[in-house]
Amino acid sequence: MDASNKKTSGESASQPTLKIKNMVCDRCIMVVDEVLRSQGFQVQDVQLGEASISPVPESEALFRLEEELSRKGFELIRERMDELVTAIKSELIGYLRIVESHQENAVKPPLLSAYLSGKLHRSYPTLSRAFSASEGITIEKFLIRLRIERVKEFLGYDEYTLSQIAWRLGYSSVQHLSGQFRHVVGMPVTRYRSRGATSRRTLDSIR
């Protein structure tokens, strides 16, 4: 594969670009390409220092790839990605608080994509690719997990109806809240509440 190859015009925004250290020649490009394909990835493009692949690798697959590249003398650069992902998680917690405060004041909250882009000074597709590549889950699904933990918190207070909780957290309906809760927790919200609502986690521990 020639180093001058470019990304195809149809490349999806969900295809992550991996940064790879110690690539110095055309042979390095060939070796990295072979490693990526051997690990089951579809290779969109490989250039000196980076590769675009699909699908988005989950954490375990990324670890295996890291090990295989290391055996060939290359290093997958993850430090900057890890810092960015940590920042995204922090801002998502902040965003959830903003949604709640806007609901209380009857003000429409900002769009998630606009909020994150403004806070982190990067385009939302860039943030989305980095997060999915690192965590194996989309930003949107991670936000759902955060929101469900807040639902659990409110259930534990035993002061609010499901309708009130749904409204405070920006759900369109109780049915919407209940559907997400069942999907994430594995049981209906009513059963969870009847058991005493004890299986909570802090928002900064969500994975």
Contacts in CASP RR format, 6 or more apart in sequence:
PFRMAT RR
TARGET T0000
AUTHOR 0000-0000-0000
METHOD contacts of the structure
MODEL  1
MDASNKKTSGESASQPTLKIKNMVCDRCIMVVDEVLRSQGFQVQDVQLGE
ASISPVPESEALFRLEEELSRKGFELIRERMDELVTAIKSELIGYLRIVE
SHQENAVKPPLLSAYLSGKLHRSYPTLSRAFSASEGITIEKFLIRLRIER
VKEFLGYDEYTLSQIAWRLGYSSVQHLSGQFRHVVGMPVTRYRSRGATSR
RTLDSIR
1 26 0 8 1.000
1 29 0 8 1.000
1 30 0 8 1.000
1 33 0 8 1.000
1 46 0 8 1.000
2 26 0 8 1.000
2 29 0 8 1.000
3 26 0 8 1.000
3 29 0 8 1.000
3 47 0 8 1.000
3 48 0 8 1.000
5 45 0 8 1.000
5 46 0 8 1.000
5 47 0 8 1.000
6 45 0 8 1.000
7 44 0 8 1.000
7 45 0 8 1.000
7 52 0 8 1.000
8 44 0 8 1.000
8 45 0 8 1.000
11 44 0 8 1.000
11 45 0 8 1.000
11 52 0 8 1.000
12 54 0 8 1.000
13 125 0 8 1.000
13 128 0 8 1.000
13 129 0 8 1.000
14 54 0 8 1.000
14 55 0 8 1.000
14 56 0 8 1.000
14 128 0 8 1.000
14 129 0 8 1.000
14 132 0 8 1.000
15 44 0 8 1.000
15 52 0 8 1.000
15 53 0 8 1.000
15 54 0 8 1.000
15 56 0 8 1.000
15 129 0 8 1.000
16 52 0 8 1.000
16 53 0 8 1.000
16 56 0 8 1.000
16 57 0 8 1.000
16 129 0 8 1.000
16 130 0 8 1.000
16 132 0 8 1.000
16 133 0 8 1.000
17 50 0 8 1.000
17 51 0 8 1.000
17 52 0 8 1.000
17 129 0 8 1.000
18 50 0 8 1.000
18 51 0 8 1.000
18 52 0 8 1.000
18 53 0 8 1.000
18 76 0 8 1.000
18 133 0 8 1.000
19 49 0 8 1.000
19 50 0 8 1.000
19 76 0 8 1.000
19 77 0 8 1.000
19 80 0 8 1.000
19 81 0 8 1.000
20 32 0 8 1.000
20 49 0 8 1.000
20 50 0 8 1.000
20 51 0 8 1.000
20 69 0 8 1.000
20 74 0 8 1.000
20 75 0 8 1.000
20 76 0 8 1.000
20 77 0 8 1.000
21 49 0 8 1.000
21 74 0 8 1.000
21 75 0 8 1.000
21 76 0 8 1.000
21 77 0 8 1.000
22 28 0 8 1.000
22 73 0 8 1.000
22 74 0 8 1.000
22 75 0 8 1.000
23 29 0 8 1.000
23 32 0 8 1.000
23 48 0 8 1.000
23 49 0 8 1.000
23 74 0 8 1.000
24 48 0 8 1.000
25 48 0 8 1.000
28 48 0 8 1.000
28 74 0 8 1.000
29 46 0 8 1.000
29 47 0 8 1.000
29 48 0 8 1.000
31 72 0 8 1.000
31 74 0 8 1.000
32 46 0 8 1.000
32 51 0 8 1.000
32 69 0 8 1.000
32 72 0 8 1.000
32 74 0 8 1.000
33 43 0 8 1.000
33 46 0 8 1.000
33 51 0 8 1.000
35 65 0 8 1.000
35 68 0 8 1.000
35 69 0 8 1.000
35 72 0 8 1.000
35 74 0 8 1.000
36 43 0 8 1.000
36 46 0 8 1.000
36 51 0 8 1.000
36 53 0 8 1.000
36 65 0 8 1.000
37 43 0 8 1.000
38 68 0 8 1.000
39 61 0 8 1.000
39 64 0 8 1.000
39 65 0 8 1.000
39 68 0 8 1.000
41 53 0 8 1.000
41 54 0 8 1.000
41 55 0 8 1.000
41 57 0 8 1.000
41 65 0 8 1.000
42 53 0 8 1.000
42 54 0 8 1.000
42 55 0 8 1.000
43 51 0 8 1.000
43 52 0 8 1.000
43 53 0 8 1.000
44 52 0 8 1.000
44 53 0 8 1.000
44 54 0 8 1.000
45 51 0 8 1.000
45 52 0 8 1.000
46 52 0 8 1.000
56 129 0 8 1.000
56 132 0 8 1.000
56 133 0 8 1.000
56 136 0 8 1.000
57 65 0 8 1.000
57 133 0 8 1.000
57 136 0 8 1.000
58 136 0 8 1.000
59 134 0 8 1.000
59 135 0 8 1.000
59 136 0 8 1.000
62 76 0 8 1.000
62 133 0 8 1.000
62 134 0 8 1.000
65 76 0 8 1.000
66 76 0 8 1.000
66 78 0 8 1.000
69 75 0 8 1.000
69 76 0 8 1.000
70 76 0 8 1.000
78 134 0 8 1.000
81 130 0 8 1.000
81 133 0 8 1.000
81 134 0 8 1.000
82 134 0 8 1.000
84 120 0 8 1.000
84 122 0 8 1.000
84 127 0 8 1.000
84 130 0 8 1.000
84 131 0 8 1.000
85 130 0 8 1.000
85 131 0 8 1.000
85 134 0 8 1.000
85 135 0 8 1.000
87 120 0 8 1.000
88 116 0 8 1.000
88 120 0 8 1.000
88 127 0 8 1.000
88 130 0 8 1.000
88 131 0 8 1.000
88 139 0 8 1.000
89 142 0 8 1.000
89 204 0 8 1.000
89 206 0 8 1.000
90 204 0 8 1.000
91 115 0 8 1.000
91 116 0 8 1.000
91 119 0 8 1.000
91 120 0 8 1.000
92 116 0 8 1.000
92 139 0 8 1.000
92 142 0 8 1.000
92 143 0 8 1.000
92 146 0 8 1.000
93 146 0 8 1.000
93 203 0 8 1.000
93 204 0 8 1.000
95 109 0 8 1.000
95 112 0 8 1.000
95 115 0 8 1.000
95 116 0 8 1.000
95 143 0 8 1.000
96 143 0 8 1.000
96 146 0 8 1.000
96 147 0 8 1.000
96 150 0 8 1.000
96 169 0 8 1.000
96 203 0 8 1.000
98 109 0 8 1.000
98 110 0 8 1.000
98 115 0 8 1.000
99 109 0 8 1.000
99 169 0 8 1.000
99 170 0 8 1.000
100 150 0 8 1.000
100 168 0 8 1.000
100 169 0 8 1.000
100 170 0 8 1.000
102 108 0 8 1.000
102 109 0 8 1.000
103 109 0 8 1.000
103 167 0 8 1.000
103 168 0 8 1.000
103 169 0 8 1.000
103 170 0 8 1.000
104 168 0 8 1.000
109 170 0 8 1.000
112 139 0 8 1.000
112 140 0 8 1.000
112 143 0 8 1.000
113 124 0 8 1.000
114 124 0 8 1.000
116 124 0 8 1.000
116 127 0 8 1.000
116 139 0 8 1.000
117 123 0 8 1.000
117 124 0 8 1.000
117 127 0 8 1.000
120 127 0 8 1.000
127 139 0 8 1.000
128 138 0 8 1.000
128 139 0 8 1.000
131 137 0 8 1.000
131 138 0 8 1.000
131 139 0 8 1.000
131 142 0 8 1.000
132 138 0 8 1.000
132 139 0 8 1.000
135 142 0 8 1.000
135 207 0 8 1.000
142 206 0 8 1.000
144 180 0 8 1.000
144 184 0 8 1.000
145 184 0 8 1.000
145 206 0 8 1.000
146 203 0 8 1.000
146 206 0 8 1.000
147 169 0 8 1.000
147 180 0 8 1.000
148 180 0 8 1.000
148 181 0 8 1.000
148 184 0 8 1.000
148 185 0 8 1.000
149 200 0 8 1.000
149 201 0 8 1.000
149 202 0 8 1.000
149 203 0 8 1.000
149 206 0 8 1.000
150 169 0 8 1.000
150 203 0 8 1.000
151 165 0 8 1.000
151 169 0 8 1.000
151 177 0 8 1.000
151 181 0 8 1.000
151 189 0 8 1.000
152 185 0 8 1.000
152 192 0 8 1.000
152 197 0 8 1.000
152 199 0 8 1.000
152 200 0 8 1.000
153 200 0 8 1.000
154 160 0 8 1.000
154 165 0 8 1.000
154 168 0 8 1.000
154 169 0 8 1.000
155 165 0 8 1.000
155 189 0 8 1.000
155 192 0 8 1.000
155 193 0 8 1.000
155 197 0 8 1.000
156 193 0 8 1.000
156 196 0 8 1.000
156 197 0 8 1.000
156 200 0 8 1.000
158 197 0 8 1.000
160 168 0 8 1.000
162 174 0 8 1.000
162 177 0 8 1.000
162 178 0 8 1.000
162 189 0 8 1.000
163 174 0 8 1.000
165 177 0 8 1.000
166 172 0 8 1.000
166 173 0 8 1.000
166 174 0 8 1.000
166 176 0 8 1.000
166 177 0 8 1.000
169 177 0 8 1.000
171 177 0 8 1.000
171 180 0 8 1.000
177 189 0 8 1.000
178 188 0 8 1.000
178 189 0 8 1.000
181 188 0 8 1.000
181 189 0 8 1.000
181 192 0 8 1.000
182 188 0 8 1.000
182 189 0 8 1.000
185 192 0 8 1.000
185 199 0 8 1.000
192 199 0 8 1.000
END
